Amino acid sequence: MMTDEPEEVRWAGKFITARTRGKWEYVTRARGIRAAVIVAIDDADHVLLVEQYRVPLQRLCLELPAGLIGDDDGGEGEDALDAAARELEEETGYRAARIESLGEFYSSPGMVSESFSLVRAHGLTKVGPGGGTEGENITVHRVARAHLPQFVEMARARGLGIDVRLLMLLAPHLLEGK
């Protein structure tokens, strides 16, 4: 069902815009900025995760490495795979020999128009400490996929928020009741 009601901007910041269309309230990324989310699993079947403080949650959050595409001034038109490679190295200290696109997804389509490019990083090599850019204070976790459900539960017990994108790695455990 399409609506022909006009869209109204209620508030606009540097990175997000709050909008309404009829009774719907939602948020969009400014300037067409998108995100890249990276599934990085090394040759020893360990997944790379990041832990960082998220202001909207007011707590640390366990996530897949990710970052914005084209968010720097003059970065409009940045390639999603290039952004993913850059973000993977900045956040985790790992470089990928190859980045593969797994498609475009929407994180919460009833509230946010933002999409993200999901990518898979192959051929990982440790090249630096990770931790993100200045002020991000990212903690990197290299977790055996077989131990991921227990690791996530320990993170939850420590009070961390758990990013919904981890569900793709937890699905077999959750669906099969392992």
C-alpha distance (Angstrom), angle and dihedral (degrees) to the residues before:
residue distance angle dihedral
M1 . . .
M2 3.78 . .
T3 3.76 122.5 .
D4 3.77 123.0 -143.2
E5 3.78 92.9 -162.0
P6 3.80 114.3 122.4
E7 3.77 120.3 -102.8
E8 3.80 115.1 -122.6
V9 3.80 127.0 -160.7
R10 3.81 109.0 -134.9
W11 3.79 97.6 176.9
A12 3.80 135.2 -4.4
G13 3.79 128.5 -162.1
K14 3.78 133.7 172.4
F15 3.83 94.1 -84.5
I16 3.83 108.0 16.6
T17 3.79 140.2 35.2
A18 3.82 126.6 -156.6
R19 3.81 112.1 -142.9
T20 3.79 141.2 176.4
R21 3.80 131.2 -154.0
G22 3.78 111.1 -178.4
K23 3.81 107.0 -49.7
W24 3.84 93.2 -16.9
E25 3.80 120.6 103.8
Y26 3.80 117.0 -169.1
V27 3.76 145.3 151.6
T28 3.80 129.2 -121.5
R29 3.78 131.4 -170.3
A30 3.79 112.4 -107.6
R31 3.81 120.7 -115.5
G32 3.83 92.7 11.3
I33 3.80 92.7 -71.3
R34 3.81 114.0 170.1
A35 3.79 133.8 -177.9
A36 3.78 135.4 -118.7
V37 3.82 118.5 -145.0
I38 3.79 118.0 -164.2
V39 3.80 128.6 -148.5
A40 3.82 101.5 -161.9
I41 3.80 115.5 -178.2
D42 3.80 117.5 168.1
D43 3.80 129.3 -144.0
A44 3.83 90.4 -93.1
D45 3.85 90.1 58.1
H46 3.80 95.3 -106.9
V47 3.79 119.6 140.9
L48 3.80 121.9 -142.5
L49 3.80 114.8 -129.4
V50 3.78 131.6 175.7
E51 3.78 130.8 -145.3
Q52 3.78 118.9 -156.4
Y53 3.78 141.0 153.7
R54 3.80 114.2 -96.2
V55 3.79 116.3 -160.8
P56 3.85 96.2 -153.7
L57 3.82 89.4 56.3
Q58 3.81 94.6 37.8
R59 3.80 88.9 -138.2
L60 3.77 145.2 68.7
C61 3.78 116.8 -72.7
L62 3.82 131.3 -155.4
E63 3.80 110.2 -137.2
L64 3.75 147.9 154.5
P65 3.81 111.2 -96.9
A66 3.80 109.6 -87.2
G67 3.75 144.2 155.0
L68 3.75 145.9 175.6
I69 3.79 122.2 -82.2
G70 3.79 115.3 -134.5
D71 3.80 95.6 -4.6
D72 3.80 95.3 135.3
D73 3.80 117.1 87.3
G74 3.79 106.5 -90.9
G75 3.81 90.8 18.6
E76 3.78 96.0 108.6
G77 3.78 109.7 131.5
E78 3.81 94.3 28.1
D79 3.80 111.4 160.2
A80 3.82 113.9 -110.1
L81 3.81 93.4 -134.6
D82 3.82 91.8 50.3
A83 3.81 90.5 48.8
A84 3.81 91.1 48.6
A85 3.81 92.0 51.4
R86 3.82 90.6 48.8
E87 3.80 93.5 47.3
L88 3.81 93.5 46.2
E89 3.79 91.3 55.6
E90 3.83 94.5 42.3
E91 3.79 94.6 48.5
T92 3.80 103.1 34.9
G93 3.80 107.4 18.0
Y94 3.82 90.6 -122.9
R95 3.80 126.0 121.9
A96 3.79 121.3 -153.1
A97 3.79 123.0 -139.4
R98 3.81 87.9 -151.4
I99 3.81 136.8 11.9
E100 3.81 118.5 -155.9
S101 3.81 125.5 -164.0
L102 3.81 114.9 -125.5
G103 3.80 94.9 -178.1
E104 3.78 144.1 -90.5
F105 3.82 119.7 -64.1
Y106 3.80 138.8 179.0
S107 3.79 119.1 -131.3
S108 3.82 102.6 -156.7
P109 3.81 108.8 -3.2
G110 3.80 95.5 -179.7
M111 3.80 91.6 61.7
V112 3.81 110.2 15.8
S113 3.80 129.3 42.5
E114 3.82 91.1 -157.8
S115 3.77 117.6 125.3
F116 3.77 128.4 -165.4
S117 3.77 133.2 -153.5
L118 3.79 109.4 -128.9
V119 3.78 111.8 -149.6
R120 3.79 136.8 178.9
A121 3.80 118.9 -137.3
H122 3.82 116.2 -146.9
G123 3.79 131.6 -170.7
L124 3.80 99.0 24.7
T125 3.81 121.0 -159.2
K126 3.81 124.5 -177.4
V127 3.83 106.4 -124.2
G128 3.80 104.4 157.1
P129 3.79 146.8 -0.4
G130 3.80 98.8 -86.1
G131 3.78 116.9 -156.1
G132 3.79 97.5 139.4
T133 3.75 130.3 -105.9
E134 3.79 124.6 -41.1
G135 3.80 111.7 -50.4
E136 3.83 96.9 11.6
N137 3.83 95.2 100.0
I138 3.79 93.9 -165.8
T139 3.79 119.7 -176.4
V140 3.81 113.7 -150.3
H141 3.80 121.3 -143.3
R142 3.81 123.8 -167.0
V143 3.79 104.7 -163.4
A144 3.80 130.0 -179.3
R145 3.80 106.4 -118.1
A146 3.80 89.4 -132.0
H147 3.83 88.8 60.7
L148 3.79 97.2 41.1
P149 3.84 97.1 103.6
Q150 3.81 91.0 53.7
F151 3.81 91.8 44.2
V152 3.81 91.2 52.1
E153 3.81 91.5 48.6
M154 3.82 90.4 50.8
A155 3.82 89.6 50.0
R156 3.80 90.3 49.6
A157 3.83 90.0 49.3
R158 3.83 87.9 53.4
G159 3.81 87.9 56.4
L160 3.80 99.1 -103.9
G161 3.77 121.9 149.4
I162 3.81 113.0 -122.3
D163 3.81 117.8 -137.0
V164 3.82 112.8 -127.0
R165 3.81 91.0 -128.4
L166 3.81 89.3 72.4
L167 3.81 86.6 71.7
M168 3.81 90.4 81.2
L169 3.81 89.5 62.8
L170 3.81 93.6 39.9
A171 3.82 96.7 45.7
P172 3.82 97.8 97.7
H173 3.81 90.5 50.4
L174 3.80 93.7 46.2
L175 3.81 97.9 42.1
E176 3.79 97.2 42.8
G177 3.80 94.4 41.6
K178 3.79 93.6 -125.3
